[in-house]
Amino acid sequence: MLFRSTTGDALDRLDAPLLALASELGLRREWDLDQGRRQVTKEYLRWNARIHLADREEERAAVQARLEQIGRLREALAPGRR
């Protein structure tokens, strides 16, 4: 029997802030890991587009902080992370 990792398997290893972010970004535990990674990438691209629309420095800083959080989540879901 072939074992397929699920997004839930990866989420079980996350600390509370990253777990909360995963929930905010709409990740589902039952998804296979590739689907979870695609969702994180989609959200990263969405937030990356926002940085160019931010008028004030505070807005840009907030968007940049979110991008860094999403990057940490993406790294936690990377292949080979166990």
Legacy VTK file of the C-alpha trace (Angstrom):
# vtk DataFile Version 3.0
C-alpha trace
ASCII
DATASET POLYDATA
POINTS 82 float
0.000 0.000 0.000
1.342 3.409 -1.014
1.328 6.007 1.756
0.434 9.508 0.607
1.119 12.403 2.899
-1.764 14.716 3.498
-1.746 18.381 4.324
-3.001 17.339 7.764
0.162 15.313 8.352
2.244 18.425 7.703
-0.059 20.658 9.766
0.408 18.377 12.769
4.073 19.445 12.890
3.451 23.216 12.789
3.629 25.647 15.666
0.476 27.569 16.608
1.104 30.740 14.542
1.752 28.801 11.333
-1.203 26.538 12.033
-3.427 29.610 12.421
-2.072 31.027 9.160
-2.764 27.744 7.368
-6.344 27.945 8.578
-6.672 31.579 7.455
-5.365 30.649 4.014
-7.942 27.894 3.659
-5.769 24.786 3.832
-7.716 21.604 4.484
-6.359 18.668 6.433
-7.772 16.099 4.015
-5.987 17.514 0.964
-2.959 15.733 -0.391
0.242 17.637 0.258
0.574 18.847 -3.337
-2.853 20.465 -3.176
-1.909 22.169 0.089
1.278 23.498 -1.483
-0.646 24.805 -4.484
-3.018 26.679 -2.169
-0.109 28.280 -0.303
1.521 29.295 -3.596
-1.757 30.781 -4.820
-2.081 32.822 -1.636
1.554 33.938 -1.842
0.985 35.232 -5.367
-2.191 37.010 -4.276
-0.416 38.758 -1.387
2.615 39.532 -3.554
0.351 41.423 -5.958
-0.952 43.486 -3.038
2.453 44.854 -2.159
2.503 46.834 -5.401
-0.903 48.329 -4.632
-0.044 49.445 -1.109
0.067 53.236 -0.938
1.512 53.724 2.526
4.700 52.350 4.010
2.698 50.761 6.872
0.579 48.849 4.365
3.648 47.632 2.494
5.266 46.537 5.748
2.135 44.602 6.749
1.952 42.882 3.364
5.680 42.079 3.494
5.251 40.546 6.950
2.399 38.378 5.633
4.528 37.291 2.678
7.289 36.238 5.067
4.780 34.238 7.134
3.459 32.536 4.012
7.035 31.786 2.978
7.662 30.051 6.313
4.481 28.020 5.842
5.503 27.104 2.301
8.899 25.984 3.593
7.211 23.852 6.297
5.178 22.096 3.586
8.185 21.572 1.298
8.958 18.080 0.028
11.217 16.104 2.295
10.173 17.954 5.463
9.170 15.407 8.083
LINES 1 83
82 0 1 2 3 4 5 6 7 8 9 10 11 12 13 14 15 16 17 18 19 20 21 22 23 24 25 26 27 28 29 30 31 32 33 34 35 36 37 38 39 40 41 42 43 44 45 46 47 48 49 50 51 52 53 54 55 56 57 58 59 60 61 62 63 64 65 66 67 68 69 70 71 72 73 74 75 76 77 78 79 80 81
